[in-house]
Amino acid sequence: MKSREIDFTKGNPTNLILSFYWPLLMTSMLQQFYNFADSWIVGKGLGDNALAAVGNMGSLFFLIVGFSFGIANGFGVMIAQSFGAKNTDELRHRLAAVIQLGVIISVILSVFSVLFLPKALVLMKTDEIILADSLRYGRIVFGGLATGICYNISGAVLRALGDSKTPLKAIIISSILNVALNWVFIFEMGMGVEGVAIATIIAQIISSLFCLNRLRHIEVIALGKEHFINDHSVYSTLLKNGLPMAFMNSITAVGCMVVQYFVNSYGVVYTAAYSACSRYLNLFMNPASTAGNAMSAYTSQNYGAGQFKRIREGLFVCISISIVSYIILGSLMIFIPGKLAGVLLSGSEQIRLACEFMPRCGIMMIFVNILFVVRNGVQGMGKPMLPMASGILELFLRVIVISTLMGRLGFRATAYAEISAWIGAFLVNAYAFHIALSPLLSGAKNERTDTRLFDHKKGGTKVHGTL
C-alpha cells in the first residue's frame, strides 16, 4: 500500500503542516457535520424538545468521551515521539500496550457511564419533559462507547505517524452512512432519539474498521507476540502522559455540566438555545482545534528527534491558521447570529437567546483558537500537567461566572462563562509553552525543564518528569 505517513522532522514546516492539516480539517469538519446533521434532523423531525434532550447530553457525553479522546491523544504523543526518534522497537511495544490499555478503558468507561447516567441527568436538573428522551439516547450511545474509543485510539495512532488521510476517508464513509441512517430511522421508520444514537454507533463501527485496516498494513508498526509482553514502565509512561490529558478534558466537561445545570434550571427554552449555540461553537472552533491537533503531531515527532527549533517554526504556522479561522468564522457569529440560530431552532424566544450568546463569543474566540495551538504544543512535548491545571482553572472560572451572573444577566452569562474560561486557560498554556521550549532552544539541561534523557543501550527516549 502507498505510504501516507509524514515525517515532520525534515522538510519545510509550512508545507508539511498544511499537507497534514487539510485532510485533518476535513475529517474534523465532517465529524462536526454529522453532529450538526443529527441536530438538524432531530430539531426538524422531532421538535425543539427532542433537540434539547440530545443537546442536554452534550456536556455529559464530553465528560466520558472527552476522557477517552484525551487519553488516546496522550498515547498518540508517545507513539509520535518514538516514531520521530526512529526507535521502531519502542514504537511497537508502546503500540501493543496502547491496545491492551484501550480494551480495559473501554470496558470501565462503558459500564460506569451507563450506570451513572440516570443520576447524572437528575444532578444536572434535566427537565422532566426531556428526561426520558435523554435517557434513551444516552444509554445507547454510552452502551456502544467502545466503538468511539476504538476510533479515537486508531485515529490518534495514525495522526502520530503523520497520516491524516485515512481518518478522512473513514469519516467520509461514516458521515454519509450516519446522515442516511438518521433520515431513515426518524423520517421513514418513525423512531425517536434512539434512532439517532443507533445511527451514530453504526457509523463509528465503520470508521473504526477502516482505520484498523490501514494500521494493519503499516510495516513500521507490525506487531508480534513479543511486543505485547511489556514491563510496567511502558504502561506507566503511556498513562503518565495520557491520564492528565484525559482528566483535563473531563474537568473541562464538568465545568460545562455546571453551566448546563444552571441553563436547565431556567427551562427547556434555555436548554434548546444553549444546545444550538454549543453546536455552532464546536463547529466554528473546529479549524483552530484542528490546527492544535496538527501542532501536537508535529511537535511530538520533532521533540522525539530533538529538533527543537522546528517546534517554534511550527507554532507560527499553526497560530497563523487559527487567526485566519477567527477572522472568518468569528465574523459569522458576530454579524449573522439570527440566521445561524434559525437553521437549528424554530422558536422565536430560543433564537433571541442564541443571538445574545453568539456575537459575544464570536468577538472573543481568538483566545480559544490560539489556546488550542499552544496547549497541544505543550502536550506534544510530553508535559501534560500544566494543561491539566488549566482545565481546573477553566472549571473554577465557569462555575464562578455562571453562578454569579446568571441571576443578573440571564442567558448572556453562559457566553461570559465560556469567555472567562478561554482567557484563563490561554494564559496558563502560553506560559507553559514558553517555559517548556525556551530552555530546549537555549541548550539548558536539567531535570525540570529539559526532561529528556537518552537511553544509549536501547536507542530510546525516556521522559522523566512532567510540566
C-alpha positions in Angstrom: 0.0 0.0 0.0 1.1 3.6 -0.7 2.7 5.2 2.3 0.6 8.0 3.8 2.8 8.7 6.8 4.6 12.1 7.1 7.9 12.6 8.8 7.7 16.0 10.4 11.4 16.1 11.4 12.7 17.1 8.0 11.4 19.4 5.2 9.6 22.7 5.1 7.4 23.1 8.2 4.7 25.1 6.5 4.3 22.6 3.6 4.4 19.6 6.0 1.8 21.0 8.4 -0.5 22.2 5.7 -0.4 18.8 3.9 -1.3 17.2 7.2 -3.8 19.9 8.2 -6.2 19.9 5.3 -7.2 16.2 5.4 -7.3 16.5 9.2 -9.6 19.6 9.0 -11.9 17.9 6.5 -12.1 15.0 8.9 -13.0 17.2 11.8 -15.5 19.2 9.8 -17.2 16.1 8.6 -17.4 14.9 12.2 -19.0 18.2 13.1 -21.2 18.0 10.1 -22.8 14.8 11.1 -23.2 16.0 14.6 -24.8 19.1 13.1 -26.9 17.0 10.8 -28.1 15.0 13.9 -29.2 18.2 15.4 -31.0 19.4 12.3 -32.8 16.1 11.7 -33.8 15.9 15.4 -34.9 19.5 15.6 -36.9 19.4 12.3 -38.1 15.9 12.6 -38.8 15.5 16.3 -39.0 19.2 17.5 -37.1 21.5 19.8 -37.7 19.4 22.9 -36.0 16.4 21.3 -33.2 18.6 20.3 -32.9 19.8 23.8 -32.8 16.2 25.0 -29.9 15.3 22.7 -28.1 18.6 23.4 -28.6 18.1 27.1 -26.3 15.1 26.8 -23.5 17.1 25.2 -21.6 18.0 28.4 -22.1 14.6 29.9 -21.0 13.0 26.7 -17.9 15.1 26.6 -17.2 14.1 30.2 -16.9 10.4 29.2 -15.9 10.6 25.5 -13.6 13.6 26.2 -11.8 11.4 28.7 -11.2 8.7 26.2 -10.3 11.2 23.5 -7.7 12.8 25.8 -6.1 9.6 26.8 -6.0 8.5 23.2 -4.2 11.7 22.2 -1.8 11.3 25.2 -1.0 7.8 23.9 -0.6 9.2 20.4 2.0 11.7 21.7 4.2 8.9 23.0 3.8 7.0 19.7 4.8 10.1 17.7 7.9 10.7 19.9 9.1 7.1 19.3 8.4 7.5 15.6 10.3 10.8 15.4 13.2 9.2 17.3 13.2 6.3 14.7 13.0 3.8 17.6 11.0 1.1 16.0 11.2 -1.4 18.8 10.0 1.2 21.4 7.2 2.2 19.0 5.9 -1.3 18.7 6.0 -2.1 22.4 4.2 1.2 23.1 1.5 0.4 20.4 0.9 -3.0 21.9 0.5 -1.5 25.3 -1.9 1.1 23.9 -4.1 -1.7 22.5 -4.2 -3.5 25.9 -5.0 -0.3 27.8 -7.6 0.7 25.3 -9.6 -2.5 25.8 -9.5 -2.1 29.6 -10.5 1.6 29.4 -13.4 0.8 27.0 -15.0 -1.7 29.4 -14.6 0.5 32.5 -15.9 3.7 30.9 -18.9 2.0 29.2 -20.1 0.3 32.4 -19.5 3.4 34.5 -21.3 5.7 32.2 -24.4 3.6 31.7 -24.8 3.1 35.4 -24.1 6.7 36.3 -26.4 8.2 33.6 -29.7 8.4 35.4 -28.2 10.1 38.5 -26.2 12.5 36.4 -29.3 13.7 34.5 -31.0 14.4 37.8 -28.0 16.2 39.2 -28.0 18.4 36.0 -31.6 19.4 36.7 -32.8 17.9 33.5 -36.4 19.0 32.8 -39.0 16.2 33.1 -40.2 17.0 29.6 -36.9 15.8 28.1 -35.7 13.3 30.8 -37.0 10.2 29.1 -35.5 11.1 25.7 -32.2 11.9 27.3 -32.1 8.5 29.0 -33.0 6.6 25.8 -30.4 8.4 23.8 -27.6 8.3 26.4 -28.0 4.6 27.2 -27.5 3.6 23.6 -24.6 6.0 23.0 -22.8 5.0 26.2 -23.5 1.4 25.7 -21.7 1.5 22.4 -18.8 3.6 23.8 -16.2 1.0 22.8 -16.7 1.8 19.1 -16.0 5.5 19.6 -12.9 4.7 21.8 -11.6 2.4 19.1 -11.9 5.1 16.5 -10.2 7.7 18.8 -7.2 5.5 19.5 -6.7 4.2 16.0 -7.1 7.7 14.7 -4.6 9.1 17.2 -2.0 6.5 16.2 -2.5 7.3 12.6 -2.1 11.0 13.2 1.0 10.3 15.4 2.5 8.7 12.3 1.6 11.7 10.2 -1.3 10.0 8.4 -4.3 12.3 8.3 -5.8 11.0 5.0 -7.0 7.6 6.3 -9.2 9.1 9.1 -10.6 11.5 6.5 -11.7 8.6 4.2 -13.1 6.8 7.2 -15.2 9.8 8.2 -16.4 10.5 4.7 -17.9 7.0 4.6 -19.3 7.0 8.1 -20.7 10.5 7.7 -22.7 9.6 4.6 -23.9 6.5 6.4 -24.8 8.4 9.6 -26.9 11.0 7.8 -28.7 8.4 5.7 -29.5 6.2 8.7 -30.7 9.3 10.7 -33.1 10.1 7.9 -34.3 6.5 7.5 -34.7 5.9 11.3 -36.6 9.2 12.0 -38.5 10.1 8.9 -39.1 6.7 7.4 -39.3 4.4 10.4 -40.7 6.9 12.9 -38.1 6.2 15.5 -37.3 8.8 18.2 -33.9 10.0 19.6 -32.8 6.3 19.9 -32.6 6.2 16.1 -30.0 9.0 16.1 -28.0 7.1 18.8 -28.1 3.8 16.8 -27.0 5.6 13.6 -24.0 7.1 15.5 -22.9 3.7 16.8 -23.1 2.1 13.4 -21.1 4.9 11.8 -18.4 4.6 14.4 -18.1 0.9 13.8 -17.5 1.5 10.1 -14.9 4.3 10.7 -13.1 2.2 13.3 -12.8 -0.8 11.0 -11.5 1.4 8.2 -8.7 2.8 10.4 -7.8 -0.5 11.8 -7.4 -2.0 8.4 -5.0 0.8 7.4 -2.9 0.2 10.6 -2.7 -3.4 9.8 -0.7 -2.6 6.6 1.8 -0.2 8.1 5.1 -2.0 8.3 6.8 0.1 10.9 4.1 -0.9 13.5 3.9 -4.5 12.5 3.4 -6.3 15.9 4.4 -9.7 17.0 3.5 -11.6 20.2 6.7 -10.4 21.9 5.6 -6.8 21.7 2.6 -7.5 23.9 4.9 -8.6 26.7 5.8 -5.3 28.4 7.2 -4.3 31.8 5.3 -1.8 34.0 7.5 1.1 32.7 5.8 1.0 29.3 2.3 1.2 30.7 3.5 3.8 33.2 4.9 6.1 30.5 1.7 5.9 28.5 -0.6 6.6 31.5 1.6 9.4 32.9 1.0 11.3 29.6 -2.4 10.0 28.8 -4.2 10.4 32.1 -3.5 14.1 32.6 -4.8 14.9 29.1 -7.9 12.7 29.8 -8.5 14.4 33.2 -8.1 17.8 31.6 -10.9 17.1 29.1 -13.1 15.6 31.8 -12.5 18.5 34.2 -13.4 20.9 31.4 -16.6 18.8 30.8 -17.5 19.1 34.5 -17.4 22.9 34.1 -19.7 22.6 31.0 -22.0 20.4 33.1 -22.3 23.1 35.7 -23.2 25.6 33.1 -25.7 23.1 31.7 -27.2 22.7 35.2 -27.8 26.5 35.5 -29.2 26.6 32.0 -31.6 23.7 32.6 -32.9 25.4 35.7 -34.4 28.1 33.5 -36.4 25.6 31.5 -36.4 23.8 28.2 -36.3 27.1 26.1 -32.9 27.9 27.6 -31.8 24.3 27.1 -32.7 24.3 23.4 -31.0 27.6 22.8 -27.8 26.6 24.6 -27.7 23.3 22.6 -27.8 25.2 19.3 -25.2 27.7 20.5 -22.9 24.8 21.6 -23.2 23.1 18.2 -22.2 26.3 16.4 -19.4 27.0 18.8 -18.0 23.5 18.3 -18.3 23.8 14.6 -16.6 27.2 14.3 -13.8 26.4 16.7 -13.0 23.3 14.6 -10.4 24.8 12.2 -8.4 26.1 15.2 -8.8 22.9 17.1 -7.5 21.0 14.1 -4.5 23.3 13.9 -3.9 22.3 17.5 -4.0 18.6 16.6 -1.6 19.2 13.8 0.7 21.1 16.2 0.6 18.1 18.6 1.7 15.6 15.9 4.3 18.0 14.5 5.7 18.8 18.0 5.7 15.2 19.2 7.8 13.9 16.3 10.3 16.8 16.4 10.6 16.5 20.2 11.4 12.8 19.9 14.0 13.7 17.2 15.5 16.5 19.3 14.6 19.1 16.6 13.5 21.8 19.0 13.9 24.8 16.7 11.4 23.3 14.3 8.8 23.3 17.1 8.9 27.1 17.2 8.6 27.3 13.5 5.5 25.0 13.6 4.0 27.2 16.3 3.9 30.2 14.0 2.3 28.2 11.2 -0.4 26.8 13.4 -1.2 30.2 15.1 -1.5 31.8 11.7 -4.1 29.2 10.7 -6.0 29.9 14.0 -6.0 33.7 13.3 -7.4 33.3 9.8 -10.1 31.0 11.2 -11.0 33.5 13.8 -11.4 36.3 11.3 -13.7 34.3 9.1 -15.8 32.3 11.5 -15.9 34.8 14.3 -17.4 37.3 11.9 -20.3 35.0 11.1 -21.2 34.7 14.8 -21.0 38.5 15.2 -22.9 39.6 12.1 -25.5 36.9 11.3 -26.3 35.1 14.6 -30.1 35.2 13.9 -29.7 33.4 10.6 -27.4 30.8 12.1 -29.8 30.1 15.0 -32.8 29.8 12.7 -31.2 26.9 11.0 -31.4 24.7 14.1 -34.2 26.4 16.1 -37.8 27.1 15.4 -39.0 29.1 18.5 -38.5 32.9 18.4 -37.5 33.0 22.1 -34.8 30.4 21.6 -33.5 32.3 18.6 -33.4 35.5 20.6 -31.4 33.9 23.3 -28.9 32.5 20.8 -28.4 36.0 19.4 -27.3 37.1 22.9 -24.7 34.3 23.0 -23.1 34.1 19.6 -21.8 37.7 19.0 -20.1 37.9 22.4 -18.3 34.5 21.9 -17.5 35.4 18.3 -15.6 38.5 19.3 -13.5 36.7 22.0 -12.9 33.4 20.1 -9.3 34.5 19.3 -8.3 33.3 22.8 -9.6 29.8 22.5 -8.3 29.5 18.9 -4.7 30.2 20.0 -5.2 28.2 23.2 -5.7 25.0 21.1 -2.3 25.5 19.4 -0.2 26.3 22.5 -1.9 23.7 24.6 -1.3 20.9 22.1 2.3 22.1 21.7 2.9 21.7 25.4 1.3 18.2 25.4 3.3 17.3 22.3 6.4 17.8 24.3 5.2 15.2 26.8 4.4 17.8 29.5 0.7 17.5 30.3 0.5 18.7 33.9 0.1 22.5 33.4 -2.5 21.9 30.6 -4.4 19.8 33.2 -4.1 22.6 35.7 -5.6 24.9 33.1 -8.5 22.6 32.9 -9.1 23.0 36.6 -8.9 26.8 36.2 -11.5 26.6 33.4 -13.8 24.7 35.8 -13.5 27.3 38.5 -13.9 30.2 36.1 -17.0 28.7 34.5 -18.6 27.9 37.9 -17.8 31.3 39.4 -19.1 33.3 36.4 -22.2 31.3 35.7 -23.2 31.2 39.4 -22.6 34.9 39.9 -24.0 36.3 36.7 -26.8 34.0 35.6 -29.3 35.6 38.0 -28.4 39.1 36.9 -27.7 38.7 33.2 -29.7 35.6 32.2 -28.6 33.7 29.2 -25.8 36.1 28.4 -23.9 34.7 31.4 -23.3 31.5 29.5 -21.3 33.4 27.0 -19.2 35.1 29.7 -18.6 31.8 31.4 -17.1 30.5 28.1 -15.0 33.6 27.5 -13.5 33.7 31.0 -12.5 30.0 30.8 -10.9 30.6 27.4 -8.8 33.5 28.6 -7.7 31.8 31.8 -6.6 28.6 30.1 -4.9 30.6 27.3 -2.7 32.4 29.8 -1.7 29.3 31.6 -0.8 27.3 28.5 1.0 30.2 26.8 3.2 30.4 29.9 3.6 26.6 29.9 4.7 26.6 26.3 7.3 29.3 26.9 8.9 27.6 29.9 8.9 24.2 28.2 10.5 25.2 24.9 12.8 28.1 25.9 15.4 26.0 27.8 15.5 23.5 25.0 16.3 26.2 22.5 19.0 27.7 24.7 20.5 24.3 25.4 19.8 24.2 29.1 19.6 20.7 30.5 18.1 20.0 33.9 15.5 17.7 35.3 12.7 20.2 35.5 12.9 21.7 32.0 14.8 19.7 29.5 13.4 16.4 30.9 14.7 14.2 28.1 17.4 11.6 28.8 18.6 9.2 26.2 18.9 5.5 26.7 22.0 4.6 24.7 21.6 0.9 25.2 18.1 0.7 23.7 18.4 3.8 21.5 15.2 5.0 23.0 14.0 8.2 24.6 12.9 8.4 28.2 10.9 11.3 29.6 11.4 11.9 33.3 9.0 14.3 35.0 6.2 16.4 33.6 5.4 20.0 33.4 
